[in-house]
Amino acid sequence: MSRLGNISGKEAVRIFGKIGYFIERQSASHIILQSPGKPVLVIPDHKELAPNLLRSQIKLANLTEDEFLELKRK
């Protein structure tokens, strides 16, 4: 299993919130996150996110996988 496996959409939103992202709105099952001066992130509100999708959002947020996983542990 990938190191990014088993992370839900709500958990990803919580983790991105630790670096200043906030929920701008929700459109159907997609949560739109914003942070001043940073790219907009779109996180599906699913029980488990696909690792490649999560990787792309982590990269957009200018984080590494290790930094993201460290934020998850805190």
Secondary structure, DSSP 8 states (H G I E B T S, - for coil): --TTTT--HHHHHHHHHTTT-EEEEEETTEEEEE-TTS--EEEE--SS--HHHHHHHHHHTT--HHHHHHHHH-
